[in-house]
Amino acid sequence: MGRVVAGRYVLLNRLGSGGMGHVWLAHDQRLACEVALKEIVFRDPAEAGPERESRVARARAEARHAAGLRGHPHVVTVHDVLEHDGLPWIVMEYVAGAVDLRDLVRTRGPLAPAECARIGLAVLDALTAGHERGVLHRDVKPANILLAPDRGGAPYGRVLLTDYGISVQPDTGEPRYTLASVLVGTAGYLAPERATGGTPTPAADLFSLGCTLYHAVEGVGPFERESHLAEITAVVMEEPRPALRAGALGPVLRSLLAKDPGQRPTAAEAEAALSRIVTPQAQADAYARTQTDLGSQPPWGVPPPPPPPPPPPDRPAPRGSRGPGEAYGFGPPPVVPDPAPPVRRRRRERSRVLRAVLAGVLGAVLALGGVWYAVAHLPEGGGGGGSGPPYGGGVGLSKALREGDCVLADWSGERFRGVPRLSLDPGCGGRAVPDGQVMALVEAASADEARRLGPARCEERTRELRDRLADVRALAVVPTEDGFRAAGRSTACLVLGANGPVYGPLGPHRALGSAFADTATMQKRDCLEVPSNRVARLVSCDVPHDEVVLGFTRLAADVPFGRAHAQSDPACGREVPPGDFGFDPSVYTAGSWTSEGHWKNGTHFVVCTVRKQNGGTMEGDGP
C-alpha cells in the first residue's frame, strides 16, 4: 500500500489474490479516479527462466485478449498494460461494490435456478463474443465472475467475466505460455478433454460454465473432492454428483457437463435453454395472449358495444400512481367491459377476493422481511419479533438517522469490514471529529426491499458527491425488520472517510463563508477565498475568489508532512495541470492544499487548485 506504480497509480488496498498475483485498488493521479491494477507476483524471488517469461507473456496476452472485448457489457474493461520494475501491470476497470460468485454463494448460500440462469446467460454472452474473435477463456469458474449493482439499483444486476490470464487463440498459432508439464486451469472446472491434454475448444469453456452454474445452484462444485488430483480424476472418470436444488436448471447442467464435447449444446442452444428458465414458457404464453388482436376473437369473445363504464371501485389507478399491488410487482388488474350486470357483480366479488389475497401477501412480506444492518454485501441476518432500535442493537442508534446527520463510526477492526457502532455528532465537527454524514434517505416498501435494494440505491444516490471528494466511501445503514417503521421506512445513505474522519460537513451541508477544518471536505469545483496561507473559506463561484479546486493527487508514502507543502504544488502542476481544464497557462498556475489528517491516516492526499499567477482574484475570466 502507498506504492506509486509507473509514476501514476497509487496502490490503496488489495482487492484479492490469485495464481498470477494480486489485484489492487489504485488511484490514478492523472485522471483522479479509481482503477484496478493486476500485479504479477513471484512467490520465489529467485524464480526466473522460462516460467518467469511465460507468466509475463501471459499477462500481456490477457491484456490484449480482454482489450479486444472492450465495451462488452459482461467483460471487465482493460485500459492498459504497462511495465514497472521489469514486470507488466494490467490496468483495469474498477467495479465498485462487486462481489465474485464464489464469495456470494459462500456468504448467502446457493442461488435460485432462475438467478443462476440469468448469470449464465450473461457469462455465455461474454464467452461467445470471445469465441467469435477466436479467444478461449480457459478458466471459467465462480471466482472469475463478478456481480455488481446495476444502474437500476439491483445489487447483483451487473454480471462481468474477468481474468483472461490463461486465455488463448488456438487458431492463430499463438504460444500458450505454459510449460509442457503444467496443466493450466482450475481443477474441478476443467473439461475432460483439457484434463487429458486435448486441444482447447469453445465446448471446453461451456463445460466450465456448466460446472460454475452447478456450484451456484448447489453450493458445491459437481466434481469437488479433497484434492486437486482427485478432482481431475473425477472430471475424467466420474459423473457429476446428482443435483438436488437445480430444478429446471438440471437438464441444462447435465447437457453442459457431458464428457464428450460433441454431445454438449452449442452456445445458441445453451442460450435458448437458459432463456426459457429466466422467462418460463407459461409466462411467455401469457404475454402472447395479452397481445391478441381483438379482430381475431370468436363472436362470443367480443364485448357488446357500447360497454357500460366500470364502477369507481374497479377503476385503474391514474397514470403515475400505484395501485394496491403495483408496489410489489403485481400491476393493476386489466379493465374488461362488463357484458351484463350479473357478470359485473361476480367481477366485483372476484376483485374483493383478489384484494384480500393481495393484502395477505403484503402482510406476509412485511412480516417475513427480517433484515439487519447491511454494508454493501454483508450476509443476511435475522430479525427479532419485538420492537427494537431502527438498525439493530449492534449499530447503537436509538433513533432514526436524518439527512444531514453527522456520525462517529467505531469499527471493531478494519474499516468497512463488519458492522460499525454509530453515534451522532450534533455539532458536526464542533467538538468531535465526525467520520461521515448522512447524505440521502431512500425509502422502501418493506424491510425486505430495503435489505435487497438499499445498498445499491445508496451507491447511486451518493455517487456524484463521492466523485467530487478525494477519499470517501458510501455506507448503507439498513433498518431491521423490527426497526423498519422506527427508521422511517428508509435506508440511510452515509458518506464516510475511506481511511479516516472527514472533519466536518460534506457537500450541500457546508455553509458558504465557513473555513475548512481539513482538506477532506474540499471537493472538485469548490471556489475558495484565501485570506492567508493557512486559511481557506468556501465561497460562491459567482463572487470574487482566489482559487478553484480541480482535483486531487497523492505524494509518496515516504514524504513527511513537514515537506508536503514544498512538493505539493509541483505535483499538482504535473498530475492535475490547470491547462487540462481550459485555464490559460500564461495566466494561471497550479496551487495546492495539504492537511495533517491525510498524513495521519497514511493516504497523503493533496488537493490541487488553480489560481492566478499575479495573485489576483478569479471571477468571470475562467474557461
N, C-alpha and C positions, 0 to 999 in steps of 0.2 A: 504494500500500500504506500502511496505517495510517490512512487517512481514515475518519471516522465519518459514516455516511450516516443522515440523519433522526434523529440523536442516539441511535442504537441499534445499527446494524450496522457493525462494524469490518472493513474490507477486509483480507484476509490475503494472498492472491495471486491472480493472474489465471489462470483456467482455460482461456480461449480467447477468440477474437475472430471476429466475423462482419460481415455487411453492416450490421447495426443498431448494433453497438457491441461492448462487452466483457462477458464473463461472469466474475464474481469469486466466489471462495470467501470467505465472510464469517462473522464470529462475531456471533451475536445475543446482545447483552449482557443482554437482559431474560430470555430463556429459557435462556441458557447452552448454546447448541447451534450447529451449523454450518448455514448455508444458502447457496444460490447466488443471487447478485444480477446481474441483467442491467442494464448501464449503457448509456444512449443516448449515442453519441459522434458529434460532427460534426467531420469532418476539417478543414473550413474554419471557424475560429471566427466568421467573419462570415456564415456561412450562415444565412439567415433566409427569411421569406416562406412561400409555400405548401408548399415541400418540407419546411421545418422543421416546420410544423404537421402535415403529413401523417405524418411519421415519429413525432412524439409521439402522434398519434392511433392509428397502427398499434401502438405499444407498449401503449396502453390496450386496444385491441381484442385483442391477443394475450393479455393477462392475462384479459380477460373470456371469450374463447373457451376457453382452456385451463382456467380455473377451472370452466367448465361441465362439464368432463370429470374433475373432481377425484374421486379414488378409483378411477379406471380403472387396472387393473394395468399397462397398457402406455403410459401417458401420464405425463410428468413433472408432478408436482403443483405448481400455482401457489398460493402462500399469500396474496399481497397485491400491490398496486401502489401506490406512494407517490410523492410529489413531493419532490425535493431539488434545490436551486439552480435551480428553474424547470423541471426535466425529470423525467419519470417513471422510476422504477426498479422492476423486477419482482422480487419475492421468490419464489424457487422452492425446491423440494426439492433438497438436495444429495445426489447419488447417489455414495456413496463407492466408489472402485475402478472407476469406469466408464471405458470407452473407446468412442469412436464407431466405427462400422462402417468408415468410410474409413480411419482410422488402423490398425484391426485388420488390414484387408486389406493395407495398405502395409507393416506390420511382419511379419506372419505368412504372407502370401501368400493366394491365393484359398481360399475355403471349400468344403467338400464340398456337393454338391447338397442332401442331406437337411438339413444345418445351415442352408443358405440358405432352404429351405422352412420350417423351424421359425421362423426370424426373420421370414419373410414372413407367416406366419400371425399372429404377434403384432402386427406393424405393420398388417396388414389388419384385425384386430380393433379396433385404436385408430381407424383411419380410418373404419370402419363406424360406430363409436359417434359420431364427429363428424358423419358424413353423416346419421345419424338425427336429429341436432339441427340439421341444416341448415348445418353448418360444414364448409367445404372447407379442406384444409391448404395446398395450392398450392405446397409446397416440400419434397416428399418426396425425400430424397437420402441417401447414406450418412453424411454428416456430421451429419445430424439424427436418427440412430438410435443410441441408447446401449445398450451391453451391459455388464452389471454382475453381480457374484456374486449368486446367489440364496440363500435360506435353507438349501437342501440342500447348499451348498458348491460347486456348479458355477460356475466362474469367469465364464462368459458366459451364465448361465442366465436372467438377467432382461433383457428387451428393452423399451426405452422409446422412444417417439416424442416428440420435443421440438421447440421453435421453431415456434409458431403465429404468427410475426411478420407473415406476409403472408396469413394465412387470411382468409376472407370468408364472409358469409352472403348469397348472391345473392338468395334468395327474400324477404329482408326489406327490400330496398331500401337496405341498409347501404352507406355510402360505401366505396369501395375504397382510399382513402388513397394513390393514386398519380397521378402526372402522366400526361396522355394520351400523352405521347411516350416514356414509360418502360415497358419490358417487365419486369414483376416476376417473379422466379423465378430458377432456375439453368439456364444454357444447357446443353444435353445431357441434361436431365432434364424439360424442358417437353414437354407433349403437343403434337402438331402443331396441333390446333385452338386452343390457347392461344398458340402461337408466331405464328399468323396473326391474332390478335386476337379469337378466338371467346370465347363465354361459358364460364366455368369450370363444370364438372360433376363429379360423382363419378368418371366414367370417366377424367377427366384425372389425378386422383390415382392411379388404378390404373395408368395408363401410366407415371407417375413411379415407382411401386412396381416395375414391371417393369424399368425402367432400373436401379433400385437393386439388385435381386436379380441382374441381369446383371453389374453391377460386382462384386458379392460373389463370384460363382462363377467369373467370368472374370478378375478382377483389373484390368479396364479397362471404361470405360463403352461402351455399344453405339454411341454417336454421338460418341465422344471425338475431337476434332480439334485443330489447332494454335491456333485462335482461337475466341472465343465466337460470332462471326458464322458461321464455318464449321460450328460445332456446330448452331446453329439451322437453318442451311440443310440439314444432313444430317437433322435431325429431320423436316423437312417433305418433303424431296425424295428421300431415300435410304433404303434398307433397312438395318436394323442389321447390323453385321458378324457373320459366322457365329460361333456359339458352339461352342467346342471342348471345354470341360470340363463343360458343363451336364448331360449325361446325361439322366436322367428329367425334369430341370427344363426342358429345352429346349422342349418343346411348350407349357408354361405361359408361358414367356417370349415365345415367338412370338405367342401369343394376346393377352397383355397389351400387346405393342408394336405391335399393329395400328394403321395410320394412321387408319382410320375408327373413331371411338368406338363406333359401333353394332356393330362386329364384335368388340369386346373382351368378355371374360366379365364377368358380374355379380360382385359381391362374393361371393355364395353359391357361384357356380360356381368362382371362383378359390380359395375356401377348400376346397372339395371336392378340387380338383386338387392343391393343396399338401398336404392331409392325406394323400392317397394316397402321396405321396413320403415324408413323415415316417413313416407306418405303411404299408409296402407291402402290396398285396393278398394276396400269398402268406403274409405273416406274419399278416394278419388272418384268412385262411382257416385257418391252422394253429391259431390261438387258438380259432376257432369249433369246429374238430374236437375240441379238448380238452374242449369243453363238451357233447359229445353225450350224450344220455340213454341209459343202459345198456339201458333197456327197448326202445329203437328199433333195437338192433343185430340183425343176422341171426343165426340159430341157431348158425352156426359161429363167430360172434364172441363168444359168451357163454362165459366161463370155467366149467369144470365145478366144481360145489361138492362138498366143501369144498376150497379150494386148499391145497396144502402150503405151510408157511412158507418164505420165501426163506432161502437160506444166509447166514451172517453177513457174508461179503464184500460181498454185494449189498444190505445193509440201508441205508436212507436215513440221512443224518446226523440226530441228535436235534435237536428244535426249539431254536433259539437258537444252534446251532453251524453251522459252514460245512463243506460238502462240498468235495472237492478242486477243483471247478470254480467254486463259487459266488462266490469272491472275485473272479473275473474275468468274472462275468456269465453263466455257463453254467447254474447252478442244478443241483439234484440230479436224477438220472435218474428217470423215473416208475417206480413199483412196479407191475408187472403179475403176477398169479398165474401160476405155471407149470402148463401143462396136462399135461405129461409130462416124465419125466427127460431124454429126448434134447433137448427144446427148452430145458431148463434148462442143459444143457451148452453148447448153442450160444449161449445168452444170456450165460453166463459168458465164453465166448470173445469175444463182441462187447463185453462190459464191459471185458475186458482190452485189446482194441483201442482202445476209447474212452479208457481211462485213458492208454494210450500216446500217443494223439493229443493229449489234453489236456496231458500232460506236455511234448510237443513244442511246443505252443502257448505254454505258460507259459515254457518255456525261451527261445522266440523273443522273447516280450515282455520278459523280463529282459535278453536280450542286445541288443535293439534300442531299449531305452528310454533312449537317451542324452539327458541334460538337463544344464543348467548352472545356476548360481546365478540365481535369479529374484527380482525385486521387483515384485509386482503384475503388470504387463503387459509385462515386458521380452521382446524377441523370443527365439525359441529359439536355442540354441547347440549345438554338437556336443560330444560327449564322447569322450575318448580310449579306447584299447583296454586300456591297462595300469592298474595300481593308481595311485592318486593321493590327494591330500588330499580330505577329505569333501565340500568345497563348491567345489573348483576352486582353481587357483593364484591367481586374481585376488583371492579373498577373504582368503587369507593365514593361514587356520587349519589347523593340522596335526592337531588332534583334534576330535572331535565336541563340539558345544555341549551343555550340560546345563541343565535347568531351574534358574533362579536365577542363572546366569552373568551377570555384568555385562560389558559390552563397550565398547570405544572404537571409533568409526567415523571413518575418514579418507576423506572424499569428495574426489575429484579436481576436482569442480566444484560445481555447485548441489546442495544436499541433496536426496536422493531422486531424483536424475537419474543414471542409470548405476549402477555397481557400487562400493560402498564397500569399502575394505580394513579388515577387522576384527581386533581383538586383544583379549585378555582383560584385565580389571581385577580381579585376585584380591581386592583389598581393598574393592572396590565403593564407592569414594569415600574410601578411607583416604588415599591419596597422590594418585591421579589423579582426574579428573573424568569419570565414566562418561557415555556418551551414551545408554545404554539397558540393558535387561535381558531375558534370555530368560524369557518368562512361560509358555510351553507348548511341548510337543513333540507333533506329530501324525504318527502312523505311517502308512505306506503299504505296499501290497503289492508295489509295483515303483517304480523310479525314474521311469517314465513317469507313473504315478499321482501321485507326489509333485509332479512338474512341473505336471500338469494341475490338481490339486485343492489342493495345498499352500497357495498364497497365499490362496485364498478361505477355506479352513479356518482359517488363522491370523487372518484378518479376523474370523471369527465367534468364535473362541476368546478373542480379546483385546478384543472389543467392549465388554463390561461394564466392564473396567478403564479403557479409553480414555475411556468416557463419564464416568468419575469424576475424570479428570485434566484439567488446563487445556490443555495444548499438546503432545500426543504423537501419534504415528502408528505404525501396525503395519508391520512389515517381515518378509517370509518369507525364510529362508535355506534354499534347496532343495538337496539333495545332487545331485552329478553322478552320471552312470551309474557311473563308476569308483569314486566315493566313497560309493555308496549303503549298502553294508554298514558301512563305517567310520563313517558318520553315524548308525548305529543304526537304519537304515531309516526315518528320521524327518526331517521338516522342522522347523526351529527357528523359533518364533514370537517375534520381538522386539517390544518396545515402546520406541521411541526418541523423544527430544525432537524435535518438529517443526521447531524453529528454533534449537535449542541443546542442550546437555547436560541430563541430569536430575539430576546431582549425587549420586545415591545410590540405594539400593534402592527398589523400587516395590511397591505392593500388599501381598500377604501376606508378602513378604520383608522388610518393615520390622519392627524389633523394638520391642515396647512399652517405653516409657520412654526411647527414643532421641530426641535432639534433632534437629530438622530443620536440615540444612545449607543448604537452599534451599527456597523455596516450590514449586518444580517437582514435588516428591514429595508435596505435600499433595493429598488427594483428598476429594471430597464425602462428608459424614457422618463424617469424622475427628473424634475428640474430642481436644482439646488441653489440656494443662496449661501454664500460662503463668506461670513464676516471675518473669519480668521482661519489659519491653517488647521485648527483643532475643532472647529465648529462648522457643521453643515445643517441647514434647515430645508425642509420640504416646502416648496412654493409652487404656485400655479405657473405653468409654462406660458401663460398669457401676459405675465408681468416680467419686468427685468429680472434676469437670473444670471448666475455666474458659470454654472456647469450643467451638463446633461449626462445622465448615466447611459452608457451604450451597452455594457455587458460586463463579463467577468473573466478573470484568468486566475491562475494559481502559481505561486512561487514554489521552488523546490523545497523538499522536506528539511534540508539542512540550513535553510536561511532563517536566522533568528529574527525575532520581531524588531529588535533594535536596528537591523539593516534592511527591514522590509521597505520602508519608505523610499530609500535610495534606489531600490531595484524595481519598485512597482511601476513608476512612470515609464521607464524603458520597456518593461514587459508589456504594458498596455499598448504602447505605441507599436510594438511588434506583433502582438496577438490580436488586439482589437483596434486596429488603426482607424481613426476618425474618417479618413478618406473612403473607407469601405461603406460608410454610412452617408456619403454625399457631402461631407464637410470639406471645404477648400483647404488643402494642406498649407497654402501660403498664408492663411488667416488663422486657422485653428490648430491646436496641438492636443496631444493626449494628456489627460490627468488621471489621478488615481486616489483611492481612499483605502486605508487598511485599518483594522481594529484588532485588539488583542484577543477577542473572542475566537476568531478563526485560528489563532495560533495556539490557544489553549486546547481546542479540540483537534488540532493537528491537520486541519484542512488547508490552511494558508491561502484562503481565497482573497482576491483583490478585486475591488470594484473599479471598473475602468470608465472614465468620463471623457468628455471633450470640453475644452474651454478656449477662449481667445488667447492668442499669443501675447497681445498687448495688455491683457488683464481686464479688458472691458467687459461690460455685461452683454448678454445674449438675449435678444428679443426681436423676432421677426426677420432675422437675417440668416437663419439656418437653412438646410436643404428643404 
